[in-house]
């Protein structure tokens, strides 16, 4: 096929890459074996007609859900045909890139049965669920309660006579709502309900509740269940988020999950031994979400980087020379306004990736400590994972939409591929802890550290040690940034000192503001803005530190020096761009002087210029295949306009010369005042 | 019907309003007569089954477009049945709240024929179009060119023998793309094409080009036309944005629009007398977009304000007392984190509304000047309208999505109503001038003013007079904010001085940076970040000034003193919140001191508290009816959960007990490993 100009442009950009791309792919995905396996699984999905990208959009809600069911079945068939491990199966599900009706069965229902069921329960329900002879969902939120789970209104009341729980929606707002897999597919639901024995309320516990008959899939009497309908922005279109309302629905006493709390045959409630152990799985989930934020944003940035490389607009010179053909219009990626938005985003992607690695290591080491009964690191790991989840998923959601804006008019076509990524990703800012609320937990944790700093400074946790410096307020207020010339900004210790100072100041301010009232309580809700600022400042510190440590780790892994150099530039750009975003705080504190702000901007500009030849390679390194990218504008070959044109031609609406609706509507419009006399 | 708690909450909030709401409604919509007419037209649409909100979503692309056609026909029927004026007809189309296939016929094709057609052409084509005996679209952008219209590749070449233009797509990238109404409905297109006579290229001109036969709606030979498919985020779902590619399609010479440039029968090209007159309509369009930004954001904020008033979550005290029942959970709107996001947005809405009024007045006075051949104000009005369009539509798009985030989990339901608003609005950041590119024009205009300030300061235009102060650099750099105590922040002259100082500094900096190269040219593209910052700073100044003048105008219109007080608070909050967002700039410049920053924050907090009782009324004042809001969560009665539940129950997918797809997909999943043995 003839090389079009866009194809030449992308190839030329690729040729300029200064480092071996595969080196970085290995750094991202772990090993050559893992890369190879990923590619095999990606191809398995890409080559299957059920997962074709051509027929995924423009469907009605009923068709969408039906397609979600078809994809679910096909995935199970592939698992069987190719003897896929559970891990490989979940990777394939990721490559399908749709929230599916079976998604939460696999990622929530099964794990929770093993985590919260007794050994006996795990043995009974586990295999049934793994062989999907039953399909479950995880039903927590209600129409009236999302964030505040302590006020859930669904009840499970012990009926001693029948030895059953009576599951009941006590009020209208008790209706379970938003539950993935509940709408049409599930046979069982893991219901969080208030456990009540003899009128005493023991709070929310988990129960396995049959929803639909295994015989004919009809809901049981006393169970009003259905789909909650379309979601915003066309997101979550193939999954059946559902509602359920119970009218005194009885289930066996043994269906309560009893690994921790128990209720005996004679109706005795037995308390769980440890209440904090359940935090572990939340930490793991949020850690995954940190890495997910990086890969999601990377996908959008891959598309935007490629398209802005091939898109040319305006014959105006830029200082950056066009190597392909100076007589052509300017490549959009050469405009400073585009670089200033895109390049720091790429730096954020790599910083979040590094933080994901940090989280994984923290989680693993915490896990082995927990095995030995040591819960000392749990609080810090939980606080960091909450804060990072909030900060990183906010960055990613904003960034994906920024990618669309970078792509001008065509970015608004569904075929740009950004729409699907963003509309599916954006609710992650709300689920698994609302991003605004999570910051409260993280901030309160830091407050504990600052109070520890005055009494037992040696006990302050590793990522909070900067709070110690705030104790001597005079010395802390006299702290100044050590930058003397622009190049000093590239020193990691100078960068980290700035992050530490800002977070330190915010935690000290919060400690001052959090004055207990007469009854000893603090009106936290009045401080939630301050908590929010502190939490993000702390997360930014963790991100900057992870990025710096990531460069060191790349060095110790023996990556090529060119690769290490580009990772160092990204780490620098992340740090400096993030500092720049809070210049007001630094200036108000006299930590930075106006000339230092000037030199900061200069250094950021230099870093961006130094990355210009590498951004295509930096995105290629993620190794997304075209099927998964699902973008006419961001494909590997760069042939954006042709792919856009081809996608459009395949549309159902273009298969007839005259549209369905002509006789019914168009002709009557044209003839309302009689036919035209031309 | 029994009052539910949410209904009581909203009623209680409404009862606390400190000012007469109708007073403000009159201020917004003009007069009691206009309010009454608006309500009649809104009811006309709301009561017509074709425009029912129940069946608008969850449709396939083909069904969506068909519904768009049905709505188009119904609108024309209503026009006839109720003898609607064109203005009332367009208001009804607004209330339908969908981009429709006939939309651009009415708002672009018809006006352009009258604006750019000769008298003879207007007489011939105008009535045909007004009676929609032909349906037109306006075809400018191509697949390869959106922003840069000077490089359009479609040609209209004069064939002297046949006295015809030959319309031709010279390359693949010349295909017209994104054209609303072109996909399935239009019979004619107003094509922008390069006019070529005897090999000489005269640049882009407009031509009326027949696309589909009036007999059977089939495209003419040489015309490949169709729909460009789905757009991002489910937006623009009912309109047929289309593509067209011409293969030497002949049209009569007289089909060139000849009000300005002409081509005579013997093939002579006659130049247009004035080139700048066409700017007028662009200014008008962008002025409308300023007001549109306010009303669009107001709609989303109405929903968010009402829902956060009725949503209760967490039993934590806030300093703001719950008047309804202190034993209930806290109303979400009482959290400072919510107020800090929502209240400044409401202030932005009113500032943008005031700027819309400013623009209208400027446009009208410019128009009467133009009639007298005076083009002196054109440049300023054009620059301000470009800048405001960019700033205001950015604020509105960001704000609408922020409203969704304020609404937590349920915000992501389609039934929140935010999704439709945002997905339809967000492309306005790109069309009618990309928001990033527009800032370049506006900034260059200000540079001209600063150079004028040194030579002929009396000629500097009214909204740019602050540049004069920058000429004496020493005095300018010594400028300091006059605030001594928090209350000083409420003085309009102090607020405006801050905006003027910041914009002045940015224009002076840009003048220094814009150093011509040896050939006298300036590499503008290297400065586009600086232009962007300057343009927004200037727009913010115009907004703040308009808000302040709006309060004065409300006073002179005789509004109640309570209404004026609340408008003054909004104006203050807009100014202070906007200044706060650029604290870094002010501190770096020593214009603000750290204690002034402290007092600024304090004053913002006070303003927010003072508005807390009025936000529901401030949104009610826009007088949006429930059908137009189309939000289960934001309806006037506040019964959010019940409406959400009811919307869900109506979904097609919930009309059967067992989903379509059970036998085909679910049963095979459940039985892949044999049936469950329970």
Interface residues (C-beta under 8 A of the other chain):
Chain A: X57 X58 X59 X60 X61 X62 X63 X65 X66 X69 X70 X72 X73 X76 X77 X80 X102 X128 X131 X132 X133 X134 X135 X141 X143 X144 X145 X146 X147 X148 X151 X172 X173 X175 X178 X183 X184 X185 X187 X214 X216 X217 X218 X219 X226 X227 X228 X229 X230 X231 X232 X233 X234 X235 X240 X243 X313 X314 X315 X316 X317 X318 X319 X329 X330 X334 X335 X336 X337 X340 X404 X405 X408 X409 X410 X411 X412 X413 X414 X415 X416 X418 X419 X422 X423 X426 X427 X429 X430 X431 X434 X436 X521 X523 X524 X525 X526 X527 X528 X529 X532 X582 X583 X584 X587 X588 X589 X590 X594 X597 X641 X642 X644 X645 X647 X648 X649 X651 X652 X653 X654 X657 X658 X659 X660 X661 X662 X664 X665 X666 X667 X668 X669 X670 X671 X672 X673 X674 X675 X676 X678
Chain B: X57 X58 X59 X60 X61 X62 X63 X65 X66 X69 X70 X72 X73 X76 X77 X80 X102 X128 X131 X132 X133 X134 X135 X141 X143 X144 X145 X146 X147 X148 X151 X172 X173 X175 X178 X183 X184 X185 X187 X214 X216 X217 X218 X219 X226 X227 X228 X229 X230 X231 X232 X233 X234 X235 X240 X243 X313 X314 X315 X316 X317 X318 X319 X329 X330 X334 X335 X336 X337 X340 X404 X405 X408 X409 X410 X411 X412 X413 X414 X415 X416 X418 X419 X422 X423 X426 X427 X429 X430 X431 X434 X436 X521 X523 X524 X525 X526 X527 X528 X529 X532 X582 X583 X584 X587 X588 X589 X590 X594 X597 X641 X642 X644 X645 X647 X648 X649 X651 X652 X653 X654 X657 X658 X659 X660 X661 X662 X664 X665 X666 X667 X668 X669 X670 X671 X672 X673 X674 X675 X676 X678
